[in-house]
Amino acid sequence: MKTLVLEEPGRFGWREEEDPRPGTEEACVSVRRVGVCGTDLHAYHGRQPFFEYPRVLGHELAVQVETVGQGADTSLVGRWCAVRPYLNDPDSRASRRGKTNCCPSMRVLGVHTDGGMRPRLTLPTRLLHPSPENGGKLSPEVLALAEPLAIGCHAVRRGDPRADESVLVIGAGPIGLAVLQFARLRSQNVTVLDLNERRLSFSRERLGVSDSRQDLNDSETFDCVFDATGHPDSMRQAIDRVAHGGRLVYVGLHPGEVTFPDPLFHAREMTLRASRNATAEDFDLVLRELAAGRVDAQSMITRRHTLDELPDAFDSFYEDANLIKAIVEVPA
């Protein structure tokens, strides 16, 4: 089995591996599509925190179940699935409380352990989310994007905007666009803010967002604000946009400190929340909304490559001003 490995920053290599076999409550799956994430790009350029080389990238996965091990659900065989790539400890305090997305011993496929840039791998069956059998079959490309959409879905559940509330989404990258789509299922009063006019045009033309801007009036505030940039200046300034009694959700991750004025925070009695990864509930909701046609993943795909093409394509991703999402096809 030919596996693509990021040997060190800026250099991919290939290695041969034996075909895996499933253990207890595991499935052996064939990987059919992989989404390229910002985490992958940061790792390629040597800027991903807590990352070790060599590493097999790939955590946005669409797979088909080939075989299952002892104790696993045999009805999964043959099913197309999205993958929840967060390897948590089911016995941890967080996991027992339903917070599997922030388990202290969390390992993410393609980041802390080898991911899906290869034809096959084994996974615990609890991480597989089958494509809905009702509402039409979801394509492998769409299933691969369930993971970034689930991050947006989880963030919106954390912010919990109501139908009568105003919402601001800062950052129109892939995660911001995912937040945007799920926020619009809650409220029709949604504004998206980004410095990149191409991304704003995408949100208008492909997602039908009427209020997309590069700047705001000084006095404008919103009931629920989502910052999906991961940029410390943006995260600091986001607090200025929160209305009295409003909520701020940090979706993007900055590896350093973020500061803000405490008097403003207290005067407006804000609620500040973090949003990390996603849960099984988020994945199931994403798949239902995709099947119902209320969320659009297909239009986010702006580039397609095969696994063999990927090493030569990585350098061009940062230079592609029109890039939203790249999808990789893995040969059977």
ZIMO-V399592 format. One record per residue. N is the residue number from 1. RES is the residue in three letters. PSI is psi in whole degrees, -180 to 180 (NA if undefined). OMEGA is omega in radians with two decimals (NA if undefined). D_CENTER is the distance of its C-alpha to the mean C-alpha in whole Angstrom. Layout:
N_RES_PSI_OMEGA_D_CENTER, N_RES_PSI_OMEGA_D_CENTER
This chain:
1_MET_125_-3.10_27, 2_LYS_122_-3.06_26, 3_THR_136_3.10_23, 4_LEU_127_-3.05_21, 5_VAL_133_2.97_21, 6_LEU_102_-3.04_20, 7_GLU_-39_-3.13_24, 8_GLU_170_3.14_24, 9_PRO_127_3.08_22, 10_GLY_4_-3.09_23, 11_ARG_119_3.02_24, 12_PHE_157_3.01_23, 13_GLY_171_3.13_26, 14_TRP_144_3.02_26, 15_ARG_153_3.10_27, 16_GLU_133_3.11_29, 17_GLU_153_3.04_28, 18_GLU_150_3.06_29, 19_ASP_135_-3.08_28, 20_PRO_160_3.05_26, 21_ARG_138_-3.07_28, 22_PRO_143_3.02_26, 23_GLY_-165_-3.13_27, 24_THR_130_-3.13_28, 25_GLU_31_3.07_25, 26_GLU_164_3.04_23, 27_ALA_144_2.93_23, 28_CYS_125_-3.06_23, 29_VAL_148_2.97_21, 30_SER_129_3.13_21, 31_VAL_127_-3.09_18, 32_ARG_-36_3.10_18, 33_ARG_146_3.11_15, 34_VAL_129_3.02_12, 35_GLY_141_3.08_10, 36_VAL_124_-3.04_10, 37_CYS_162_3.04_8, 38_GLY_-33_3.08_9, 39_THR_-41_3.11_10, 40_ASP_-43_-3.14_12, 41_LEU_-41_3.11_14, 42_HIS_-42_3.12_15, 43_ALA_-41_3.14_16, 44_TYR_-38_-3.11_18, 45_HIS_8_3.05_19, 46_GLY_26_-3.06_20, 47_ARG_20_3.13_18, 48_GLN_119_-3.14_16, 49_PRO_151_3.05_17, 50_PHE_37_-3.07_18, 51_PHE_138_3.12_18, 52_GLU_144_3.12_21, 53_TYR_151_-0.07_22, 54_PRO_158_-3.11_23, 55_ARG_137_2.96_19, 56_VAL_116_-3.11_18, 57_LEU_176_2.99_14, 58_GLY_104_3.07_12, 59_HIS_-4_3.04_9, 60_GLU_97_-2.86_7, 61_LEU_140_2.88_11, 62_ALA_125_-3.02_13, 63_VAL_162_3.00_17, 64_GLN_131_-3.06_20, 65_VAL_127_3.12_22, 66_GLU_-54_3.14_25, 67_THR_162_3.08_27, 68_VAL_155_3.14_26, 69_GLY_-174_-3.11_28, 70_GLN_136_3.09_31, 71_GLY_-2_-3.13_30, 72_ALA_158_-3.13_27, 73_ASP_112_-3.08_27, 74_THR_-18_3.13_28, 75_SER_-11_3.11_27, 76_LEU_-22_-3.07_24, 77_VAL_127_-3.13_26, 78_GLY_-14_-3.08_25, 79_ARG_144_2.97_22, 80_TRP_137_-3.04_19, 81_CYS_149_2.81_16, 82_ALA_157_-3.08_12, 83_VAL_129_2.97_11, 84_ARG_105_-2.86_10, 85_PRO_27_-3.05_10, 86_TYR_106_-3.08_11, 87_LEU_94_-3.12_15, 88_ASN_164_3.02_17, 89_ASP_111_-3.10_21, 90_PRO_-20_-3.09_22, 91_ASP_-1_3.14_25, 92_SER_158_-3.14_23, 93_ARG_-44_-3.13_24, 94_ALA_-45_-3.12_21, 95_SER_-40_3.13_20, 96_ARG_-26_3.11_23, 97_ARG_7_3.14_22, 98_GLY_2_-3.14_19, 99_LYS_55_-3.13_17, 100_THR_-24_-3.08_16, 101_ASN_-16_3.14_12, 102_CYS_36_3.05_15, 103_CYS_136_-3.11_17, 104_PRO_-28_-3.13_19, 105_SER_25_-3.11_19, 106_MET_133_2.96_16, 107_ARG_128_-3.10_15, 108_VAL_132_3.08_12, 109_LEU_137_3.09_12, 110_GLY_-5_3.13_13, 111_VAL_-64_-3.12_13, 112_HIS_-17_3.10_16, 113_THR_161_-3.01_17, 114_ASP_140_-3.05_17, 115_GLY_-145_-2.87_15, 116_GLY_16_3.09_15, 117_MET_61_-3.10_17, 118_ARG_162_-3.04_20, 119_PRO_-33_-3.05_22, 120_ARG_154_2.98_21, 121_LEU_166_3.06_20, 122_THR_145_-3.12_21, 123_LEU_149_2.96_19, 124_PRO_135_-3.08_20, 125_THR_-22_3.12_20, 126_ARG_-15_-3.14_18, 127_LEU_0_-3.12_15, 128_LEU_133_3.12_16, 129_HIS_100_-3.08_15, 130_PRO_146_3.04_18, 131_SER_137_-3.14_17, 132_PRO_138_3.13_20, 133_GLU_-17_3.08_23, 134_ASN_152_3.08_24, 135_GLY_9_3.11_23, 136_GLY_146_-3.11_23, 137_LYS_133_3.07_21, 138_LEU_137_-3.13_18, 139_SER_157_3.07_18, 140_PRO_-36_3.12_16, 141_GLU_-44_-3.14_14, 142_VAL_-42_3.12_13, 143_LEU_-36_3.14_12, 144_ALA_-26_-3.12_10, 145_LEU_5_3.08_7, 146_ALA_-34_-3.09_7, 147_GLU_-54_3.09_5, 148_PRO_-34_3.06_2, 149_LEU_-37_3.13_6, 150_ALA_-33_3.07_6, 151_ILE_-44_3.08_5, 152_GLY_-41_3.12_7, 153_CYS_-45_-3.13_9, 154_HIS_-41_3.13_10, 155_ALA_-42_-3.14_11, 156_VAL_-38_3.06_13, 157_ARG_-34_3.09_15, 158_ARG_-41_3.14_15, 159_GLY_-32_3.06_17, 160_ASP_53_3.12_19, 161_PRO_145_3.10_20, 162_ARG_166_-3.07_23, 163_ALA_-31_-3.08_24, 164_ASP_7_-3.09_27, 165_GLU_153_3.05_25, 166_SER_142_-3.06_24, 167_VAL_138_3.03_20, 168_LEU_128_3.03_19, 169_VAL_117_-3.14_16, 170_ILE_117_-3.11_16, 171_GLY_116_-3.10_14, 172_ALA_36_2.94_13, 173_GLY_-172_-3.10_11, 174_PRO_-43_-3.14_8, 175_ILE_-42_3.09_6, 176_GLY_-39_3.10_10, 177_LEU_-34_3.06_10, 178_ALA_-44_3.07_8, 179_VAL_-45_-3.10_10, 180_LEU_-45_-3.08_13, 181_GLN_-40_-3.13_13, 182_PHE_-29_3.04_13, 183_ALA_-37_-3.13_15, 184_ARG_-17_3.01_18, 185_LEU_-19_-3.14_18, 186_ARG_-39_-3.02_19, 187_SER_143_3.07_21, 188_GLN_-3_-3.14_23, 189_ASN_72_-3.05_24, 190_VAL_130_3.09_20, 191_THR_139_3.06_21, 192_VAL_138_-3.07_18, 193_LEU_128_3.11_19, 194_ASP_149_3.11_19, 195_LEU_-17_-3.07_21, 196_ASN_111_-3.09_20, 197_GLU_-31_3.11_22, 198_ARG_-41_3.12_21, 199_ARG_-38_3.09_17, 200_LEU_-40_3.10_19, 201_SER_-39_3.10_21, 202_PHE_-45_-3.11_18, 203_SER_-33_3.12_17, 204_ARG_-50_-2.98_21, 205_GLU_-34_-3.07_22, 206_ARG_-29_-3.10_19, 207_LEU_-5_3.04_18, 208_GLY_28_3.13_21, 209_VAL_124_-3.07_21, 210_SER_-28_-3.07_24, 211_ASP_89_3.11_24, 212_SER_129_-2.97_22, 213_ARG_163_3.03_23, 214_GLN_-14_-3.12_24, 215_ASP_164_3.12_26, 216_LEU_159_2.99_27, 217_ASN_149_-3.06_30, 218_ASP_-32_-3.02_31, 219_SER_-3_-3.06_32, 220_GLU_129_3.04_29, 221_THR_164_-3.03_27, 222_PHE_151_-3.12_24, 223_ASP_-35_-3.10_24, 224_CYS_122_-3.08_20, 225_VAL_132_3.07_19, 226_PHE_123_3.04_15, 227_ASP_113_-3.09_14, 228_ALA_24_-3.07_11, 229_THR_-36_-3.00_13, 230_GLY_11_-3.12_14, 231_HIS_128_-3.02_17, 232_PRO_-37_3.13_20, 233_ASP_-44_3.11_22, 234_SER_-41_-3.12_20, 235_MET_-37_3.07_19, 236_ARG_-45_-3.08_23, 237_GLN_-21_-3.12_24, 238_ALA_-32_-3.10_21, 239_ILE_-27_3.09_24, 240_ASP_-20_-3.05_26, 241_ARG_0_-3.10_25, 242_VAL_127_3.14_24, 243_ALA_165_3.05_27, 244_HIS_127_-3.11_30, 245_GLY_9_-3.07_29, 246_GLY_-176_-3.04_25, 247_ARG_143_3.09_22, 248_LEU_127_3.13_19, 249_VAL_121_3.03_16, 250_TYR_113_3.12_14, 251_VAL_-46_3.08_10, 252_GLY_152_-3.09_11, 253_LEU_127_3.00_12, 254_HIS_129_-3.05_16, 255_PRO_-3_3.13_18, 256_GLY_-154_-3.11_21, 257_GLU_149_3.01_23, 258_VAL_127_-3.13_22, 259_THR_154_3.09_25, 260_PHE_160_-3.09_27, 261_PRO_121_-3.13_30, 262_ASP_-39_3.12_31, 263_PRO_-39_3.10_34, 264_LEU_-43_3.14_31, 265_PHE_-45_-3.13_29, 266_HIS_-41_-3.07_32, 267_ALA_-35_-3.12_34, 268_ARG_1_-3.13_31, 269_GLU_58_-3.11_30, 270_MET_160_2.94_26, 271_THR_124_-3.14_24, 272_LEU_127_-3.11_21, 273_ARG_147_2.96_18, 274_ALA_157_3.06_15, 275_SER_120_-3.09_11, 276_ARG_128_3.04_10, 277_ASN_-141_-3.11_7, 278_ALA_164_-3.12_8, 279_THR_174_3.08_12, 280_ALA_-38_3.12_13, 281_GLU_-40_3.12_15, 282_ASP_-45_-3.14_11, 283_PHE_-44_-3.14_11, 284_ASP_-40_3.12_14, 285_LEU_-42_3.12_14, 286_VAL_-47_-3.11_11, 287_LEU_-37_3.10_14, 288_ARG_-42_-3.13_17, 289_GLU_-36_3.06_16, 290_LEU_-46_-3.13_15, 291_ALA_-32_3.14_18, 292_ALA_-7_3.13_20, 293_GLY_15_-3.13_19, 294_ARG_-10_3.08_18, 295_VAL_139_-3.05_14, 296_ASP_113_3.03_14, 297_ALA_-34_-3.00_12, 298_GLN_-41_-3.06_15, 299_SER_-16_3.13_16, 300_MET_-15_-3.10_13, 301_ILE_115_-3.10_14, 302_THR_-10_3.07_16, 303_ARG_149_3.10_17, 304_ARG_139_3.12_18, 305_HIS_159_2.94_19, 306_THR_165_3.13_21, 307_LEU_-38_3.13_20, 308_ASP_-32_-3.12_24, 309_GLU_-19_-2.92_23, 310_LEU_-43_-3.12_20, 311_PRO_-38_3.14_22, 312_ASP_-18_-3.08_24, 313_ALA_-23_-2.99_21, 314_PHE_-40_-3.12_19, 315_ASP_-28_-3.06_22, 316_SER_-12_-3.07_21, 317_PHE_-43_-3.13_18, 318_TYR_-26_-3.11_18, 319_GLU_-9_-3.08_21, 320_ASP_101_-3.10_20, 321_ALA_-20_-3.10_20, 322_ASN_3_-3.08_19, 323_LEU_126_2.94_16, 324_ILE_-62_3.11_13, 325_LYS_136_2.99_11, 326_ALA_137_-3.14_13, 327_ILE_136_-3.11_13, 328_VAL_130_3.04_16, 329_GLU_127_3.11_18, 330_VAL_124_-3.10_20, 331_PRO_147_-3.13_23, 332_ALA_NA_NA_25
